[in-house]
Structures are given as structure tokens and as C-alpha cells.
Amino acid sequence: MRVKLELIIAGSCRHPACMVTGKGGLKNITFPALVGRITHPTRGTILFDTGYGKALSESKDLVARCYRRILPYRLAPGEACIHQLAAAGISASEVSGIILSHLHPDHVGGLEDFPQAKIYLSRAALEGLATRTLFSRSRLVLIPDLFPRDFSSRLQFVEDCPRVSLDHAWGVFEIGADIFGDSSAIVVPLPGHAPGHFGIKLKTIKDQEVLLAADAAWLSCCYKEMLEPLLPARVFIHDYQAYRQTLLKLHNLSKTRPDIAIVPSHCSEAIRSLQHDLV
């Protein structure tokens, strides 16, 4: 099933590109926080992640305070996902589902703005959220204040969705999970960056195949050229060997299927390219 896809930038941060590419100087670049707005034929508006939100700026949690200092972000007035949807005539209550690639603040920051949406998440990600020590929460970048009180009761685990075989043309990506049971949004496991990390495979109404790859790579050049982050960035990668294997899989997919739009959540170049194709 084909869906309409629009890309929303819900905040951004700036830091040296060399931290994620391992090369170049200390020049800062902008890392946008991507939200995929999916319009499903029967389920209405579905979001892939939520970007930054006011809950992160208001949190007094120690991890939140450290995060804001280490990775200061910009969320301009009207830039939060909920405000951009409202400007397009879509209320918070019309968002029927939110697919969370993982639980880092720049992906769940707007979660509290959508109290009626069902949440699709990996069971492994929820297990990570249960960690209690400050060290573990800091390394996993988990901030409890960002999650609604009824978070657990609204969850649908992607592991419980029907398992499907991906088209042989997807090569090393063999198995996915069909979230809605109609092939409109297929979870593609992309392990390494965070517990339970995944992307989603879509086919748009313009017949474009898309892989929203979340943080499997911070920039497109990382998987195209097999560029690895510097040590400070590696500290916050949950499983570095799995991350490298996922990077290699994306590299191979981009070589064998250049027609697939692979879109990391923080790559301005990939986002602009797909936005152009979606018009």
C-alpha cells in the first residue's frame, strides 16, 4: 500500500561534522530533527518520531540538563511538530499513531503533545527505559520527563506485528515487521545506535521507495563512504559493532538499489533531496 509522506523539521542543533564523520575540521553544521508525517489511506495521520519539544526545555532531570549543555538545540516558535501540523489544519487528536525509532530526546521530545496517539516501539527500547542508574540513563540518553504517564498503556510493540520477508532486491535486509498489516509501513531493524533502534520502509503515492533510517547514520556520507564517528560520539552508541554492521548494510543497499531514498534523520542533504522528489 502506498502512503503520502511529508518531511517536517522539528528543531535542530549545530556541532562539528567531524564528530560523526571522523574527518575534516571543526566547522559546525546543522543537524535537523526529522519527523516523517505519513498520511495513511484509512488510519489518517501517523508520525515517525516527533523531533524536539518543550518537555525537553522544561525538564529539570540531570540528564536533560547535561544534554542541553552538551548538545544545545534550537526550537523556534511554531517549529515544534504540533504547531506545524496545526498550521496545516491537523489537530493533535487527529494523530492516530506515532512510530518511535528509538527514545533519544530529539526523537521523542514532542511525544507529550499527542496524548491520544498509539505508540509503536521496540520492546528492547522499553527495556532500556527501565534502567535506573544515572550512568546508564546518561549513556542511553534517556530522560523520563519526556514520556507521558500513560506511555506504557499506549504501546504496541513492533516485535508483535506480523513478520514479513522484504523484497529480495533489499539484499541484506531480509525480514521486517508490518506495523499495520497492509505493507504500508515496514519496520526494518537497524541495530546499534540505541536499544531496539529501527527505521521504516515506505512506498509513497509517487511510487518512491523510502527508508527512513533514523540514526543508523547521522549523515548520508557516513554510510556512502563508511565514515565512522570520533570517540566522543561513539560513547553514546549502544552497540558499536552492531552500528558498524548496520552502516555496512546501508552502504551495500545504496550501491545495489540507488533508487531507494535512504534518509537519516539528521542529514539536511538527504532530507532536501527527498522533499524535492515528494513535491
Secondary structure, 3 states (H helix, E strand, C coil): CCEEEEEEEEEEEEEECHHHHCCCCCCEEEEEEEEEEEEECCCEEEEECCCCCHHHHHCCCHHHHHHHHHCCEECCCCCCHHHHHHHCCCCHHHEEEEECCCCCHHHHCCHHHCCCCEEEECHHHHHHHCCCCHHHHHHHCCCHHHCCCCCHHHEEEHHHCCEEECCHHHCCCCEEEECCCCCCCEEEECCCCCCCCEEEEEEECCCCEEEEEECCCCCHHHHHCCCCCCHHHHCCCCCHHHHHHHHHHHHHHHHHCCCCEEEECCCHHHHHHHHHHHC
